[in-house]
Amino acid sequence: MVIDKGRMSVADLSRMTGVSEVTIRQDLNLLEKQSYLRRTHGYAVPLDSEDVETRMMTHFSLKRELAAFAAGLVSPGETVFIENGSSNALLARALSEQPGVTIITVSSYIAHLLKETPGEVILLGGIYQKKSESMVGPLTRQYIQQVHFSKAFIGIDGWQPETGFTGRDMLRADVVNAVLEKGCESIVLSDSSKFGAVHPYSLGPSPKFSRVITDDGLSADKQQQLEQSGLTVNIVPRS
């Protein structure tokens, strides 16, 4: 049911199965330990959920700290590109409070999140991916070529020294690579759980990126490997 629906609440599962919410939580904890699904606050989600809001619930406070650090790199009046992803959505929300920052994005989720904020938001068009709420495809690539920005914040799904940064969706990876071709300062914003994973589609090569912002769950050897490839690595301690 969790895989089919994309997200199921503890309350709904309790009602549908006729057992208590306490029992459901215990069962979900066990299923998470066995790597069948992931737990978020009040919900169970598939391991590879594309839903931005669902992903944001996982390690929310940590992602908010990463976003706050990233926002500190952006100056008033700057134009930045923000790709899809839960940490990037929190970054966009933080930047919307800064004066004069223009946000260019392919994420309709991010654009909707900022609808009540005073800052300018430019949403690029293309094929609408319903699950990720993101624009992809050749039209999106063309739009990226026609706009200009000083920094780009990119979400990743995996990184290994042998493969570099990778994504699990081919069309979203193509959008990232179109951004990297522009040669601006490209920054990876991701929690440390992505480092060590590998997915089919390359984002990069790594020298196209300039900086990684992640948390102190990143091992010392992985940090060293990232730095040896020419990246600045900013570690945000978990509170």
C-alpha positions in Angstrom: 0.0 0.0 0.0 2.8 2.4 0.8 4.5 1.8 -2.5 1.3 2.0 -4.5 0.0 5.2 -2.8 3.4 6.9 -2.4 2.7 7.9 1.2 0.4 6.5 3.9 -0.3 8.0 7.3 -0.2 6.0 10.5 -3.8 6.9 11.2 -5.0 5.6 7.8 -3.1 2.4 8.1 -4.5 1.8 11.6 -8.1 2.4 10.3 -7.6 0.2 7.2 -6.0 -2.7 9.1 -8.2 -2.5 12.3 -5.2 -2.4 14.7 -3.9 0.4 17.0 -1.6 3.2 15.9 0.9 1.9 18.4 1.0 -1.5 16.6 1.3 0.2 13.2 4.3 2.3 14.4 6.0 -0.8 15.8 5.4 -2.6 12.5 6.7 0.4 10.5 9.8 0.6 12.6 10.5 -3.0 11.9 9.9 -2.6 8.1 12.2 0.4 8.1 15.0 -1.6 9.8 14.5 -4.3 7.2 14.9 -1.6 4.4 11.3 -2.0 3.0 10.3 1.6 3.5 11.1 4.9 5.3 9.5 6.5 8.3 8.7 10.2 8.4 6.7 12.1 11.1 3.3 10.4 11.1 3.8 8.7 7.7 5.4 5.8 5.9 6.9 6.4 2.5 8.7 4.3 -0.2 12.5 4.3 0.0 12.8 6.3 -3.2 9.9 8.7 -2.9 10.0 11.6 -5.5 7.5 13.6 -3.5 9.3 16.8 -2.3 7.1 17.4 0.7 7.6 13.8 1.9 11.4 14.0 1.4 11.4 17.3 3.3 9.9 15.6 6.4 12.9 13.3 6.6 15.7 15.0 8.6 13.7 18.3 8.5 15.7 20.2 11.1 19.0 19.1 9.6 18.0 20.2 6.1 16.8 23.5 7.4 20.3 24.1 8.9 21.9 23.2 5.6 19.6 25.6 3.8 20.4 28.4 6.3 24.1 28.0 5.7 23.6 28.0 1.9 21.4 31.1 2.1 24.3 32.9 3.8 26.4 32.5 0.6 23.8 34.6 -1.4 24.1 38.4 -1.5 21.2 40.9 -1.8 20.3 41.5 -5.4 21.8 38.2 -6.6 20.1 35.9 -9.1 20.4 32.2 -8.3 19.2 29.0 -9.9 17.6 26.5 -7.4 17.0 23.0 -8.7 14.5 20.5 -7.3 14.8 18.7 -3.9 13.7 19.1 -0.3 16.9 20.9 0.9 16.7 23.2 -2.1 13.0 24.0 -1.3 14.0 25.0 2.3 16.8 27.1 0.8 14.4 28.9 -1.5 12.1 29.7 1.4 15.1 31.1 3.4 16.2 33.2 0.4 12.7 34.6 -0.2 13.3 36.6 3.1 16.4 38.3 1.7 16.0 41.6 -0.1 16.3 41.7 -3.9 17.1 38.0 -4.5 15.7 36.6 -7.7 15.1 32.8 -7.8 15.1 30.9 -11.1 13.8 27.3 -10.7 12.4 24.3 -12.6 10.4 23.2 -9.5 6.8 24.1 -9.5 6.7 23.0 -5.8 9.3 25.7 -5.0 7.4 28.3 -7.0 4.2 27.5 -5.2 6.0 27.6 -1.8 7.1 31.2 -2.5 3.7 32.5 -3.8 3.2 34.7 -0.8 6.7 36.1 -0.6 7.8 39.4 -2.1 10.9 38.1 -4.0 10.8 37.5 -7.8 10.5 33.9 -8.9 11.1 32.7 -12.5 9.7 29.3 -13.2 11.1 27.7 -16.3 8.8 25.7 -18.5 9.0 22.2 -20.0 7.5 18.8 -19.5 5.8 18.6 -16.1 7.0 15.6 -14.0 4.0 15.1 -11.7 5.7 13.1 -8.9 8.7 15.4 -8.5 6.7 18.5 -9.4 9.6 19.5 -11.7 10.1 20.7 -15.3 12.3 18.6 -17.6 13.0 18.0 -21.2 14.4 19.8 -24.3 12.3 22.9 -23.7 13.6 23.3 -20.1 17.2 22.9 -21.5 16.5 25.7 -24.0 15.1 28.0 -21.3 18.2 27.4 -19.1 20.4 28.5 -21.9 18.4 31.8 -22.2 18.6 32.9 -18.5 21.6 34.0 -16.5 22.5 33.5 -12.8 25.5 33.7 -10.6 25.0 30.6 -8.5 23.2 27.3 -8.9 22.1 25.0 -6.1 21.8 21.4 -7.1 20.3 18.4 -5.4 22.0 15.0 -5.9 20.9 11.4 -5.3 24.3 9.8 -4.9 28.1 10.2 -5.0 31.0 7.8 -5.2 34.7 8.7 -6.0 34.5 6.4 -9.0 31.3 7.8 -10.5 31.1 11.4 -9.2 27.7 12.8 -8.5 24.7 10.8 -9.8 20.9 11.1 -10.1 18.2 8.4 -10.4 16.1 10.3 -13.0 17.5 10.7 -16.5 15.5 13.8 -17.4 16.3 15.6 -14.2 20.0 14.7 -14.7 19.8 16.3 -18.1 18.5 19.5 -16.6 21.3 19.6 -14.1 23.9 19.0 -16.8 22.4 21.9 -18.8 22.9 24.2 -15.8 26.5 23.0 -15.3 27.3 23.8 -19.0 26.7 27.5 -18.1 29.9 27.5 -16.1 28.5 29.4 -13.1 29.3 28.6 -9.4 27.5 25.3 -8.9 26.9 24.1 -5.4 25.7 20.7 -4.2 23.3 21.0 -1.2 22.6 17.6 0.3 22.5 15.7 3.6 25.3 13.2 4.1 23.2 10.1 3.5 23.6 10.6 -0.3 27.4 10.1 -0.2 28.3 6.5 -0.8 25.2 5.8 -2.9 25.3 5.4 -6.7 22.6 5.9 -9.3 22.5 5.4 -13.1 22.8 9.0 -14.4 25.9 11.2 -14.2 25.8 14.8 -13.0 28.9 16.4 -13.9 31.8 15.7 -14.2 32.8 16.7 -10.7 35.1 19.6 -11.7 31.9 21.4 -13.0 30.9 21.8 -9.4 32.6 24.2 -7.0 31.3 23.5 -3.5 29.5 20.9 -1.4 27.3 21.8 1.6 26.5 18.8 3.8 26.3 17.7 7.5 28.9 16.2 9.8 27.6 12.7 9.0 30.0 12.8 6.1 33.0 10.5 6.8 36.5 12.1 6.9 37.7 9.9 4.0 34.8 11.0 1.8 35.4 14.6 2.7 39.1 14.2 1.7 38.1 12.5 -1.6 35.7 15.4 -2.4 38.4 18.0 -1.6 41.0 16.1 -3.7 38.7 16.5 -6.7 38.9 20.3 -6.3 35.7 20.9 -4.3 35.3 23.2 -1.3 33.4 21.2 1.4 31.4 23.0 4.0 30.3 20.8 6.9 27.3 22.0 8.9 27.3 20.4 12.4 24.0 18.9 13.5 22.5 20.6 16.5 
